[in-house]
Amino acid sequence: MTDQELYERIVLNPKVMVGKPVIRGTRLSVEYILNLLAHGATVTEIIEEYKGLSPEDIQACLLFASKSLSNTTFMPLMETA
């Protein structure tokens, strides 16, 4: 699946979830899906819990987040030794 096809799975609509990026046809935000993954949920667990989702929807969330952060500069949250 191309990047463009994946991007088309993510929509921003001010009338849905206050304009947060969501998976097309759902009220599941990219942020929510990433949080599930960050806390140990697997792709299989997520798509079993939310029956309308596909692995490509999860992949689209990851790609969207990656591209959103690609031109961002971050300050470290804490110094490392």
Secondary structure, DSSP 8 states (H G I E B T S, - for coil): --HHHHHTTEE--TTSGGG--EETTSS-BHHHHHHHHHTT--HHHHHHHSTT--HHHHHHHHHHHHHHHTT-----SS---
